[in-house]
Amino acid sequence: MSSLRVAKVLNNNVIIAKHPQHDEVVVIGKGIGFNRKTNDMIPLSAVEKMFILTKPEEQEQYKQLVPQIDEQLIEAMNDIILHATKSGSGPLNEHIHIALTDHIAFAIKRHAQGLLIHNPFLYETKELYPKEFEMAEYAVQTIKKRLGVDLGQDEVGFIALHFHGALTNQHISEVRKYSELVSDLVQMVEHKLEYVIPRDSLDYSRLITHLRFALERIRRGESVEEAGGLDSLLKREYPEMYALAWKLTKMMEQRLKKPIYPAEAGYLSIHLQRLAQRKEQGE
């Protein structure tokens, strides 16, 4: 069997169909339901231009969402997710169709009411997830072009977190937790150094990258080997930055609820010392 059989047309862009392997599926695609009737056959070769929701729980949630969503938005979301699928580093979790569509629909509604939400983690998100940030910029541009609504830069950051969650199979709350933690770690550094790191600087990018890789190592439970004698040398040479590095690693440990290898503090203190020197040079 090389075709889908139409079971029900929900609108011009969404149908319920019978699939040869997955039984009943929700099929999303531009114009997929236009002029279709029950029992019409759709060739599977056309699937590359559409999305099929195969998980029953995702199907049910999407069916509930469709009547609440403007059909123009569903068309726009089709383009946005197709673009992300082609430009991403792997497959997107199919929950993105529900989570991101619902998120953007709500953002459009808030925009119409004049309720704009500031994104306190925008810079961190851009540095942590540059590829996802590009996908999100495309999404905001597409919404502006198709629906005439400019959701703004703050919303780019929120949408990027959805894409990262879909690429890594993490729940959006988990992804947001990482961005919040990085933001709090940066604030702790700036408070101690009494120095606001310019967000467009290489110093800021380096700090975010270092924290990101440290958090990823901790999440995966990877060990960091200490270079012989480095820890004691750093304690002696850079006592203030070493103490700050320990505070940062303790915050990571508490928030992630995972143990951290002592060598992380050593490597972080080298980075912090460099930042402290940059601050002094700039004064």
C-alpha positions in Angstrom: 0.0 0.0 0.0 1.5 3.3 -1.1 -1.3 5.7 -0.2 -3.2 7.3 2.6 -7.0 7.0 2.7 -8.8 10.2 3.9 -11.0 9.4 6.9 -12.0 13.0 7.7 -11.1 16.5 6.5 -10.6 18.9 9.4 -9.9 21.9 7.2 -7.9 22.8 4.1 -4.6 22.0 5.8 -5.3 19.1 8.2 -6.9 15.7 7.6 -7.3 12.5 9.5 -6.2 9.5 7.4 -5.7 5.8 7.4 -1.9 5.0 7.2 -0.6 1.6 6.0 1.7 1.3 9.0 0.3 3.6 11.7 -3.5 3.1 11.3 -5.2 6.4 12.0 -2.9 9.5 11.7 -3.3 13.3 11.6 -1.8 14.7 8.4 -0.7 18.4 8.2 0.2 20.0 5.0 -0.5 23.1 2.9 -3.8 22.5 1.0 -3.9 18.8 2.0 -7.6 18.9 2.7 -8.6 21.2 -0.2 -11.4 19.5 -2.3 -10.7 16.1 -0.5 -13.6 13.8 0.5 -13.8 10.8 2.7 -12.1 7.7 1.2 -10.0 9.8 -1.3 -6.5 8.4 -1.7 -3.4 10.5 -1.2 0.0 9.1 -2.5 2.6 8.6 0.2 5.1 10.2 -2.2 3.5 13.5 -1.3 4.4 13.0 2.4 7.7 14.9 2.1 5.6 18.1 1.9 3.5 17.3 4.9 3.8 16.1 8.5 2.2 13.0 10.0 1.4 12.7 13.7 1.7 9.1 14.6 1.4 9.1 18.4 -2.2 8.8 19.6 -1.8 11.4 22.4 -0.2 13.9 20.0 -3.1 13.3 17.5 -5.7 13.9 20.2 -4.1 17.1 21.4 -3.8 18.4 17.8 -7.4 17.6 17.0 -8.5 19.6 20.0 -6.2 22.5 19.0 -7.2 22.8 15.3 -10.7 24.4 15.8 -9.1 27.1 18.0 -6.4 28.1 15.4 -6.7 30.4 12.5 -6.2 28.5 9.3 -3.7 31.0 8.0 -1.6 30.3 11.1 -1.7 26.5 10.4 -0.4 27.2 6.9 2.4 29.5 8.3 3.3 26.8 10.9 3.6 24.3 8.1 6.3 26.5 6.4 8.0 27.3 9.7 8.4 23.6 10.8 9.3 22.5 7.3 12.1 25.1 7.3 13.3 24.0 10.7 13.2 20.3 9.7 15.4 21.1 6.7 17.8 23.4 8.5 18.0 21.5 11.8 20.7 19.0 12.9 18.2 16.2 13.4 14.5 15.2 13.4 12.1 17.3 15.4 9.9 15.7 18.1 6.4 15.7 16.7 5.1 17.4 19.8 6.5 20.7 18.2 3.3 20.8 16.1 1.1 21.2 19.2 3.5 23.1 21.6 4.8 25.7 19.2 1.5 26.2 17.3 -0.3 26.8 20.6 2.5 29.0 21.9 2.5 31.2 18.8 -1.3 31.4 18.7 -1.3 32.7 22.3 1.6 35.1 21.5 -0.5 36.6 18.6 -3.5 36.9 21.0 -1.3 38.7 23.6 0.1 41.0 20.9 -3.5 42.0 19.9 -4.2 42.8 23.5 -1.0 44.8 23.9 0.4 42.4 26.4 4.1 42.2 25.6 6.3 39.9 27.6 10.0 40.8 28.1 12.4 37.9 27.7 15.1 38.1 30.3 17.1 35.2 28.8 17.3 36.5 25.2 21.0 37.0 25.0 21.7 33.7 26.8 19.4 31.8 24.4 21.0 33.3 21.3 24.5 32.3 22.5 23.4 28.8 23.8 21.4 27.8 20.7 22.4 29.8 17.7 20.9 27.4 15.1 17.6 27.3 16.9 17.6 31.0 17.2 17.9 31.3 13.4 14.9 29.0 13.0 13.0 31.2 15.4 13.9 34.3 13.5 12.5 32.7 10.4 9.3 31.8 12.3 8.8 35.4 13.5 9.5 36.8 10.0 7.0 34.3 8.5 4.3 35.3 11.0 4.9 38.9 10.2 4.7 38.3 6.4 1.7 35.9 6.5 -0.4 37.3 9.3 0.9 40.9 9.5 1.8 40.5 13.2 5.3 41.4 14.4 5.9 39.3 17.5 9.3 41.0 18.1 12.8 39.9 19.2 11.8 38.8 22.7 9.5 36.2 21.2 12.4 34.9 19.0 14.1 33.7 22.2 11.0 31.9 23.5 10.4 30.1 20.1 14.1 29.1 19.9 13.6 27.2 23.2 10.8 25.2 21.6 13.0 24.3 18.7 15.8 23.2 21.0 13.4 21.1 23.1 12.1 19.4 19.9 15.6 18.7 18.6 16.8 17.2 21.9 13.5 15.6 23.0 13.5 17.7 26.2 10.4 19.3 27.6 10.2 23.1 27.1 10.3 23.5 30.9 13.6 21.7 31.1 15.1 23.8 28.3 13.9 27.0 29.9 15.5 25.9 33.2 18.9 25.7 31.6 18.5 29.2 30.1 17.4 30.6 33.5 20.4 28.9 35.2 22.9 30.4 32.7 21.4 33.8 33.2 21.6 33.5 37.0 25.2 32.3 36.7 26.2 35.3 34.6 24.5 37.7 37.0 26.5 36.1 39.9 29.7 36.7 37.9 28.8 40.3 37.1 27.9 41.0 40.7 31.2 39.6 42.0 33.3 41.4 39.4 31.2 44.6 39.5 31.3 44.5 35.8 28.5 44.2 33.2 29.9 42.1 30.4 28.9 43.6 27.0 26.4 41.2 25.5 27.8 41.6 22.0 31.4 40.9 23.1 33.6 37.9 22.6 34.1 37.8 26.4 30.4 37.2 26.9 30.2 34.6 24.1 33.2 32.7 25.6 31.6 32.7 29.1 28.3 31.4 27.8 30.0 28.8 25.7 32.0 27.6 28.7 28.9 27.4 31.0 27.0 25.7 28.3 29.6 22.9 27.9 29.9 22.6 31.6 26.2 22.1 32.0 26.1 19.6 29.2 28.9 17.6 30.8 27.0 17.7 34.1 23.7 16.6 32.5 25.4 13.7 30.8 27.4 12.8 33.9 30.8 13.2 32.2 33.9 13.5 34.3 36.5 16.2 33.9 40.0 15.1 34.7 42.1 17.5 36.7 45.5 18.4 35.3 48.1 17.4 37.9 48.5 20.0 40.6 46.4 22.6 38.7 43.7 22.8 41.4 46.1 23.8 44.2 48.0 26.1 41.9 44.7 28.0 40.9 43.7 28.2 44.6 47.0 29.8 45.4 47.3 32.1 42.3 43.6 33.2 41.9 41.9 32.7 45.3 39.0 35.1 44.6 38.2 33.7 41.2 38.6 30.2 42.5 36.1 30.9 45.3 33.7 32.4 42.8 34.0 29.3 40.5 33.1 27.1 43.5 30.0 29.2 44.2 29.0 28.8 40.6 29.5 25.1 40.5 27.5 24.8 43.8 24.6 26.7 42.2 24.8 24.3 39.2 24.8 21.3 41.5 21.8 22.5 43.5 19.7 23.5 40.5 20.5 20.4 38.3 20.5 18.0 41.3 23.5 16.3 39.9 27.1 16.0 41.3 29.8 18.1 39.8 33.5 17.0 39.5 35.8 19.4 41.4 37.9 20.0 38.3 35.0 22.0 36.8 35.7 24.8 39.3 39.4 24.8 38.4 38.7 25.3 34.6 36.0 27.8 35.3 38.3 29.9 37.6 40.8 30.2 34.7 38.0 31.7 32.5 36.9 34.0 35.3 40.4 35.3 35.9 40.7 36.2 32.2 37.4 38.1 32.6 38.7 39.9 35.7 41.8 41.0 33.8 39.7 42.2 30.8 37.7 44.3 33.2 40.9 45.9 34.7 42.2 46.6 31.2 39.0 48.3 30.3 39.0 50.7 33.3 
